[in-house]
Amino acid sequence: MKRIVLCLIAVLCLMSSSCDAQTRRRGSRVGNEEPIPQTDTVKPLAVKPVVNIYIENSGSMDGFVNGITSFKDAIGKMLAKLKYYYDEDNVQIFFIRNDKAKSKKEGEKLNVVKACESDISNFANAIDVRWREDIPNRGHNTNLNNIFKELLNRTDEKTITILFSDCIYSIGSGGVEDLLSHEKWTTYDAFLSHSKKNNGSLATTIVKMKSFFNGWYYPYTGDNKRFSFKGELPYYICVLANQEILADFNNKIKLGKGEIDGYDNKYVLAHSESANLYYSVLMATENKGRFKQNRDFCSSSYVHGIKDIDLKPNKHTGAPFTFAVALDMKNVDVEEDYLLDTRNYTLTEDNFKVVKVERVEKGIVNANDWQRIKDNNPTHIVVVEAKDMHWTNVRLGIALKKQVPGWIEDCSILDDTGASKLEDGKSFGLKYWIYGISEAYEELYPEDKNYYQVTITINK
């Protein structure tokens, strides 16, 4: 009996040792590769912030509240979510607008008035009544920079500020580009000045929305050139907050496709270090040429290095050396069209270029590649091509640049004097105020150039 017990103990010890060895083998890394970190989650806030919503209700915005519109629906849904996540007592709603001048000497004055005293969830249904109160004193346009300055002054480390506005600069007559450029630098100054007072912690989310509009449209040429417009027009939701608070807000209040009625596009500006994310070269997917994995830069779940490139399979076609990398970009805070645009990628070696970006789908990934990457759930495939034969013994960095999304340039116009010029979601002067904000962030964080950068070692 004693001999049997001793044998059992010995077997158990061997099993334990074997399991430990397997665990070490599975968890070990080779070469100088750093372990891939787990995806970070947004930490819960210790104290719920105050949420202040400012809705521009100048005369130029009237058309968004005539009848049933997605503008009112978007406000209603957001208020319901804010009430749920931040509590009704922490949410306040204001109208913000220019009031007409009582005299030429006095000039127009920015006015901020409480729009709702209680029951915020029903505010959107009753917005028409409050919206039109005191109409005779309302201006038709509101100075966008005055709005930004006012809201930035009201935003501190414990506040979320949300603006609903068409965000159109009121510049009057004159040289359009010169006047818009002046407004841009005024916006730039407002954000830099706020950062100086508040230790540079501000983050900004800009959401392009669209809604049915039925009312007077006021072009940059002035009130006397107004025209009736009935159709779809863009407006914007701008969210300002401390970076930690805005990350929590973006996690809870999803302002994206399918999440809020009328959503069109989004741009998030915030200071962040280049993210660590999962990536792996695909050995047999979207490739031209053959190569082997460099075991000094590989594990069972990823390939970060390749070697022994052979272009003989391409000799009849003349196709250049091409390889693909799978990446998990689900937590990169940009929109899908930004991720798919090859112009947003940069490489550390001039001899390479990104030629295609696509979503990961099992059907387009080689079976062996799929077995390697599937447990890490990569979202996209980036295809890289060599421009000539000088592609060995390099450490190739692939980065997603932080830059203004292409939709902003596409949707910005310099002339809004007719209904036909407002087609396809165009906004007068759009790029100027957004560039004013983005260039302020570039000034504040000159080293903050990429959302992420990954490195592939390529050897002979």
C-alpha positions as CSV (number, residue, x, y, z in Angstrom):
1,M,0.0,0.0,0.0
2,K,2.8,2.4,0.9
3,R,4.5,1.7,-2.4
4,I,1.2,2.5,-4.3
5,V,0.9,5.8,-2.5
6,L,4.5,6.7,-3.3
7,C,3.9,5.9,-7.0
8,L,0.8,8.1,-7.1
9,I,2.6,11.0,-5.6
10,A,5.4,10.6,-8.1
11,V,2.9,10.6,-11.0
12,L,1.2,13.7,-9.7
13,C,4.5,15.5,-9.4
14,L,5.4,14.6,-13.0
15,M,2.0,15.8,-14.2
16,S,2.4,19.1,-12.4
17,S,5.8,19.6,-13.8
18,S,4.7,18.8,-17.3
19,C,1.8,21.3,-17.0
20,D,4.1,24.0,-15.7
21,A,6.4,23.4,-18.6
22,Q,3.6,23.6,-21.1
23,T,2.4,26.8,-19.5
24,R,5.8,28.3,-19.7
25,R,6.2,27.3,-23.4
26,R,2.8,28.7,-24.3
27,G,3.5,31.9,-22.4
28,S,7.1,32.4,-23.4
29,R,8.3,35.0,-25.9
30,V,11.4,34.6,-28.1
31,G,13.9,37.2,-29.2
32,N,13.5,40.7,-28.0
33,E,9.7,40.9,-28.5
34,E,7.6,42.5,-25.8
35,P,4.5,40.7,-24.6
36,I,1.3,42.0,-26.3
37,P,-0.7,43.9,-23.6
38,Q,-4.4,43.1,-23.0
39,T,-6.9,45.6,-24.3
40,D,-7.5,48.4,-21.8
41,T,-11.0,49.2,-20.7
42,V,-12.4,52.6,-19.8
43,K,-12.1,53.0,-16.0
44,P,-15.3,54.0,-14.2
45,L,-15.4,57.6,-12.9
46,A,-15.2,58.1,-9.2
47,V,-17.7,61.0,-9.3
48,K,-20.3,61.7,-11.9
49,P,-19.7,64.9,-13.8
50,V,-22.2,67.7,-14.5
51,V,-23.5,67.6,-18.1
52,N,-24.5,70.9,-19.6
53,I,-26.2,70.9,-23.0
54,Y,-26.3,74.0,-25.1
55,I,-28.7,74.1,-28.1
56,E,-28.3,77.0,-30.5
57,N,-31.7,78.4,-31.1
58,S,-30.9,81.4,-33.4
59,G,-33.2,82.1,-36.3
60,S,-30.9,80.1,-38.7
61,M,-31.7,76.9,-36.7
62,D,-35.5,77.2,-36.7
63,G,-35.9,74.9,-39.7
64,F,-34.6,71.9,-37.7
65,V,-37.5,72.0,-35.3
66,N,-40.4,72.5,-37.8
67,G,-42.3,69.2,-37.7
68,I,-41.0,65.8,-37.0
69,T,-37.2,65.9,-37.5
70,S,-34.2,63.7,-36.6
71,F,-32.7,66.8,-34.9
72,K,-35.4,66.6,-32.2
73,D,-35.1,62.8,-32.1
74,A,-31.4,62.9,-31.6
75,I,-31.8,65.4,-28.7
76,G,-34.5,63.2,-27.1
77,K,-32.5,60.0,-27.3
78,M,-29.4,61.7,-25.9
79,L,-31.3,63.2,-23.0
80,A,-32.7,59.8,-22.1
81,K,-29.2,58.2,-22.1
82,L,-27.7,61.1,-20.2
83,K,-30.5,60.8,-17.6
84,Y,-29.8,57.0,-17.2
85,Y,-26.0,57.2,-17.0
86,Y,-25.4,60.6,-15.2
87,D,-28.7,61.1,-13.3
88,E,-31.2,63.8,-14.1
89,D,-30.0,66.1,-11.4
90,N,-26.6,66.3,-13.1
91,V,-28.0,67.3,-16.5
92,Q,-28.9,70.9,-17.5
93,I,-30.2,72.2,-20.8
94,F,-29.6,75.7,-22.2
95,F,-30.5,77.7,-25.3
96,I,-27.6,79.7,-26.6
97,R,-28.0,82.5,-29.2
98,N,-27.3,86.1,-30.2
99,D,-29.9,88.6,-29.1
100,K,-30.5,91.5,-31.5
101,A,-28.8,94.8,-30.6
102,K,-31.0,97.4,-28.9
103,S,-28.7,100.0,-30.5
104,K,-25.8,100.2,-32.9
105,K,-23.5,101.1,-30.1
106,E,-24.5,98.2,-28.0
107,G,-24.2,95.5,-30.6
108,E,-25.5,91.9,-30.5
109,K,-25.1,90.0,-27.3
110,L,-24.6,86.3,-26.7
111,N,-27.4,85.0,-24.5
112,V,-27.5,81.8,-22.6
113,V,-30.9,80.9,-21.0
114,K,-32.1,77.8,-19.1
115,A,-34.3,75.8,-21.5
116,C,-35.7,73.2,-19.1
117,E,-36.3,73.2,-15.4
118,S,-37.4,69.6,-14.9
119,D,-38.2,66.3,-16.6
120,I,-35.5,66.5,-19.2
121,S,-36.6,63.3,-20.9
122,N,-39.7,65.0,-22.2
123,F,-37.9,68.2,-23.3
124,A,-37.5,67.2,-26.9
125,N,-41.3,66.7,-27.3
126,A,-41.9,70.2,-26.0
127,I,-38.9,71.9,-27.6
128,D,-41.1,73.8,-30.1
129,V,-42.8,75.8,-27.3
130,R,-39.7,76.9,-25.5
131,W,-37.7,77.3,-28.8
132,R,-39.8,80.2,-30.0
133,E,-40.1,82.2,-26.8
134,D,-38.9,85.7,-27.2
135,I,-38.6,85.5,-31.0
136,P,-38.5,89.3,-31.6
137,N,-35.2,89.6,-29.7
138,R,-33.4,86.7,-31.4
139,G,-30.7,87.2,-34.0
140,H,-30.7,85.1,-37.2
141,N,-27.1,84.0,-36.8
142,T,-24.8,83.4,-33.8
143,N,-21.1,84.1,-33.8
144,L,-19.5,80.6,-33.6
145,N,-16.3,81.8,-31.9
146,N,-18.3,83.6,-29.3
147,I,-20.1,80.3,-28.6
148,F,-16.8,78.4,-28.4
149,K,-15.3,81.0,-26.0
150,E,-18.4,80.9,-23.8
151,L,-18.6,77.2,-23.6
152,L,-14.8,76.7,-23.0
153,N,-15.0,79.1,-20.1
154,R,-17.9,77.0,-18.7
155,T,-16.0,73.7,-19.1
156,D,-13.8,72.5,-16.2
157,E,-12.4,69.2,-14.9
158,K,-15.8,68.0,-13.7
159,T,-18.0,69.1,-16.6
160,I,-19.2,67.7,-19.9
161,T,-20.3,70.4,-22.3
162,I,-22.4,69.4,-25.3
163,L,-23.3,71.8,-28.2
164,F,-26.0,71.3,-30.8
165,S,-25.4,73.8,-33.6
166,D,-25.1,74.2,-37.4
167,C,-21.6,75.6,-36.6
168,I,-21.6,78.1,-39.4
169,Y,-19.3,81.1,-39.1
170,S,-21.1,84.4,-39.4
171,I,-18.5,86.5,-41.4
172,G,-20.6,89.1,-43.2
173,S,-19.6,90.5,-46.6
174,G,-16.0,90.7,-47.8
175,G,-13.2,88.4,-48.9
176,V,-14.5,85.0,-47.9
177,E,-11.3,83.1,-47.4
178,D,-9.6,85.9,-45.6
179,L,-12.5,86.3,-43.2
180,L,-12.7,82.5,-42.7
181,S,-9.0,82.3,-42.0
182,H,-9.4,85.0,-39.4
183,E,-12.2,83.1,-37.7
184,K,-10.1,79.9,-37.8
185,W,-7.2,81.5,-35.9
186,T,-9.7,82.9,-33.4
187,T,-11.0,79.4,-32.8
188,Y,-7.4,78.2,-32.5
189,D,-6.6,80.9,-29.9
190,A,-9.7,80.0,-27.9
191,F,-8.7,76.3,-27.5
192,L,-5.1,77.2,-26.8
193,S,-6.1,79.7,-24.2
194,H,-8.4,77.2,-22.5
195,S,-5.6,74.6,-22.4
196,K,-3.2,77.1,-20.8
197,K,-5.8,77.7,-18.0
198,N,-6.7,74.1,-17.5
199,N,-3.4,72.2,-17.8
200,G,-4.1,70.9,-21.3
201,S,-6.6,68.1,-20.4
202,L,-9.4,69.0,-22.8
203,A,-10.7,66.5,-25.3
204,T,-13.2,67.2,-28.1
205,T,-15.6,65.0,-30.1
206,I,-17.2,66.5,-33.2
207,V,-20.1,64.6,-34.7
208,K,-21.6,65.5,-38.1
209,M,-25.3,64.9,-38.1
210,K,-28.1,65.4,-40.7
211,S,-31.7,66.3,-40.3
212,F,-34.7,67.5,-42.3
213,F,-34.8,71.3,-42.4
214,N,-37.8,73.5,-43.3
215,G,-37.2,77.2,-42.9
216,W,-35.1,80.2,-43.8
217,Y,-31.5,79.7,-44.6
218,Y,-29.1,82.6,-44.0
219,P,-26.0,82.6,-46.3
220,Y,-22.7,84.3,-45.4
221,T,-23.8,87.3,-47.6
222,G,-26.3,88.5,-44.9
223,D,-29.9,88.3,-43.8
224,N,-31.2,90.2,-46.8
225,K,-30.0,87.3,-49.0
226,R,-31.8,84.6,-47.1
227,F,-33.8,82.0,-49.0
228,S,-36.3,79.3,-48.1
229,F,-34.9,75.8,-47.9
230,K,-36.8,72.5,-47.5
231,G,-34.6,69.4,-47.3
232,E,-31.8,67.7,-45.5
233,L,-29.1,69.9,-43.9
234,P,-26.1,69.1,-41.6
235,Y,-25.7,70.2,-38.0
236,Y,-23.1,69.2,-35.5
237,I,-22.8,67.9,-31.9
238,C,-19.6,69.1,-30.2
239,V,-18.7,67.4,-26.9
240,L,-16.0,69.0,-24.7
241,A,-14.6,67.5,-21.5
242,N,-11.6,66.4,-19.6
243,Q,-10.0,63.4,-21.4
244,E,-10.8,60.8,-18.8
245,I,-14.4,62.1,-18.6
246,L,-14.8,62.2,-22.4
247,A,-13.5,58.7,-22.8
248,D,-16.1,57.6,-20.3
249,F,-18.8,59.6,-22.1
250,N,-17.8,58.1,-25.5
251,N,-18.0,54.6,-24.0
252,K,-21.5,55.2,-22.6
253,I,-23.2,57.5,-25.0
254,K,-22.5,55.9,-28.4
255,L,-22.6,58.6,-31.1
256,G,-22.2,56.5,-34.1
257,K,-23.9,54.8,-37.0
258,G,-27.0,53.0,-35.9
259,E,-26.8,54.5,-32.4
260,I,-28.3,58.0,-33.0
261,D,-30.8,59.1,-35.6
262,G,-29.2,61.3,-38.3
263,Y,-25.5,60.3,-37.7
264,D,-23.2,61.0,-40.6
265,N,-19.5,61.0,-39.3
266,K,-17.3,61.7,-36.3
267,Y,-13.9,63.1,-35.4
268,V,-12.3,62.8,-31.9
269,L,-9.5,65.0,-30.8
270,A,-7.6,64.0,-27.7
271,H,-4.0,63.6,-26.5
272,S,-3.0,60.0,-26.3
273,E,0.1,57.9,-26.5
274,S,0.6,55.6,-29.5
275,A,-1.5,52.5,-28.7
276,N,-0.2,49.0,-28.2
277,L,-2.3,46.6,-30.2
278,Y,-2.3,43.0,-31.5
279,Y,-0.8,42.5,-34.9
280,S,0.6,39.7,-37.0
281,V,2.0,39.2,-40.5
282,L,-0.2,36.8,-42.5
283,M,2.0,34.2,-44.1
284,A,-0.3,33.2,-46.9
285,T,-3.0,35.9,-47.3
286,E,-2.9,38.8,-49.8
287,N,0.8,38.1,-50.5
288,K,2.9,38.3,-53.6
289,G,6.1,36.4,-53.2
290,R,7.1,33.8,-50.6
291,F,8.8,34.2,-47.2
292,K,9.3,32.5,-43.9
293,Q,8.6,33.6,-40.4
294,N,11.6,34.8,-38.4
295,R,11.4,32.8,-35.2
296,D,13.2,35.5,-33.3
297,F,10.1,37.7,-33.7
298,C,7.3,35.2,-33.5
299,S,5.1,33.1,-31.2
300,S,2.2,30.7,-31.7
301,S,-0.2,33.7,-31.9
302,Y,1.7,36.3,-34.0
303,V,4.4,36.9,-36.6
304,H,6.4,40.2,-36.2
305,G,9.3,39.3,-38.4
306,I,9.9,37.6,-41.8
307,K,12.9,36.4,-43.8
308,D,14.0,34.5,-46.9
309,I,11.9,36.5,-49.3
310,D,11.5,34.7,-52.6
311,L,10.0,36.5,-55.6
312,K,10.3,33.6,-58.1
313,P,6.5,32.9,-58.0
314,N,6.1,36.5,-59.4
315,K,8.7,36.2,-62.1
316,H,6.2,35.9,-65.0
317,T,3.9,38.6,-63.7
318,G,6.5,41.1,-62.5
319,A,4.4,41.7,-59.3
320,P,6.3,43.4,-56.5
321,F,6.9,41.9,-53.1
322,T,3.7,42.3,-51.1
323,F,2.6,41.1,-47.7
324,A,-0.4,41.6,-45.3
325,V,-0.7,42.4,-41.6
326,A,-3.7,41.7,-39.5
327,L,-4.3,44.2,-36.7
328,D,-6.9,44.6,-33.9
329,M,-8.0,48.3,-34.3
330,K,-11.3,48.1,-32.6
331,N,-10.2,50.4,-29.8
332,V,-8.6,53.0,-32.2
333,D,-11.0,56.0,-31.8
334,V,-11.6,56.8,-35.5
335,E,-14.4,55.9,-37.9
336,E,-14.4,52.9,-40.3
337,D,-13.9,55.0,-43.4
338,Y,-10.8,56.5,-41.8
339,L,-9.3,53.1,-41.1
340,L,-10.0,52.0,-44.7
341,D,-8.4,55.0,-46.3
342,T,-4.8,54.2,-47.3
343,R,-3.9,57.9,-47.3
344,N,-4.1,57.8,-43.5
345,Y,-1.2,55.4,-43.1
346,T,2.5,56.2,-43.0
347,L,5.6,53.9,-43.2
348,T,9.0,54.5,-41.8
349,E,10.7,53.2,-45.0
350,D,10.1,55.2,-48.2
351,N,10.4,52.0,-50.2
352,F,7.1,50.7,-49.0
353,K,3.5,51.8,-49.3
354,V,0.1,50.7,-48.0
355,V,-2.0,49.6,-51.1
356,K,-5.1,48.3,-49.4
357,V,-7.0,48.1,-46.1
358,E,-9.9,45.7,-45.6
359,R,-12.0,44.2,-42.8
360,V,-10.9,40.8,-41.5
361,E,-13.3,38.1,-42.7
362,K,-12.7,34.4,-42.3
363,G,-13.3,33.8,-46.0
364,I,-10.4,35.9,-47.2
365,V,-7.9,34.7,-44.7
366,N,-5.8,31.6,-45.4
367,A,-6.8,28.7,-43.1
368,N,-3.3,28.5,-41.4
369,D,-3.3,32.2,-40.9
370,W,-6.8,32.1,-39.4
371,Q,-5.7,29.5,-36.8
372,R,-2.9,31.7,-35.7
373,I,-4.8,35.0,-35.4
374,K,-8.4,34.0,-34.6
375,D,-8.2,34.1,-30.8
376,N,-6.9,37.7,-30.9
377,N,-9.9,38.9,-33.0
378,P,-8.0,41.3,-35.3
379,T,-10.4,43.7,-37.2
380,H,-8.5,44.8,-40.3
381,I,-5.9,43.7,-42.8
382,V,-3.3,46.2,-44.0
383,V,-1.6,45.2,-47.3
384,V,1.9,46.6,-47.8
385,E,3.8,46.7,-51.1
386,A,7.5,47.2,-51.8
387,K,8.2,49.8,-54.5
388,D,11.5,48.2,-55.6
389,M,13.9,45.4,-54.7
390,H,15.5,47.2,-51.6
391,W,13.4,45.6,-48.9
392,T,15.6,43.5,-46.7
393,N,17.2,44.1,-43.4
394,V,14.8,46.8,-42.3
395,R,12.5,47.3,-39.3
396,L,9.4,48.6,-41.0
397,G,7.1,50.8,-38.9
398,I,3.5,50.9,-40.0
399,A,1.5,53.8,-38.4
400,L,-2.0,55.2,-38.6
401,K,-1.6,59.0,-38.7
402,K,-3.5,61.5,-36.6
403,Q,-4.9,63.9,-39.2
404,V,-8.1,65.6,-40.1
405,P,-10.4,63.1,-41.8
406,G,-11.1,63.5,-45.5
407,W,-14.8,64.0,-45.1
408,I,-14.2,67.4,-43.5
409,E,-12.5,68.7,-46.6
410,D,-15.2,67.1,-48.8
411,C,-18.1,68.7,-46.9
412,S,-16.7,72.2,-46.6
413,I,-17.8,75.0,-49.0
414,L,-16.9,78.7,-49.5
415,D,-20.2,79.7,-51.1
416,D,-23.7,78.9,-49.6
417,T,-25.7,81.5,-51.5
418,G,-28.1,79.0,-53.1
419,A,-29.9,75.8,-52.3
420,S,-28.0,73.7,-54.9
421,K,-24.7,74.6,-53.2
422,L,-25.9,72.9,-50.0
423,E,-26.4,69.4,-51.5
424,D,-24.6,66.3,-50.3
425,G,-24.2,67.5,-46.7
426,K,-22.1,70.6,-47.4
427,S,-21.4,73.2,-44.7
428,F,-20.1,76.7,-45.2
429,G,-16.6,77.2,-43.7
430,L,-16.6,73.7,-42.1
431,K,-12.9,73.0,-42.5
432,Y,-11.9,76.3,-41.0
433,W,-13.3,75.9,-37.5
434,I,-12.3,72.2,-37.4
435,Y,-8.8,73.0,-38.5
436,G,-8.7,75.7,-35.9
437,I,-9.3,73.1,-33.2
438,S,-7.1,70.4,-34.7
439,E,-4.1,72.7,-35.2
440,A,-4.5,73.8,-31.5
441,Y,-4.1,70.2,-30.5
442,E,-1.1,69.9,-32.8
443,E,0.5,72.9,-31.1
444,L,-0.2,71.4,-27.7
445,Y,1.0,67.9,-28.5
446,P,3.6,68.1,-31.3
447,E,4.9,64.6,-30.7
448,D,1.4,63.1,-30.7
449,K,1.4,62.1,-34.4
450,N,0.0,58.6,-34.6
451,Y,-2.8,56.5,-33.2
452,Y,-0.5,53.6,-33.2
453,Q,2.7,52.2,-34.8
454,V,3.6,48.5,-35.2
455,T,7.0,47.2,-36.4
456,I,7.7,44.3,-38.8
457,T,11.3,43.1,-39.1
458,I,12.3,42.0,-42.6
459,N,15.6,40.1,-43.1
460,K,17.2,38.2,-45.9
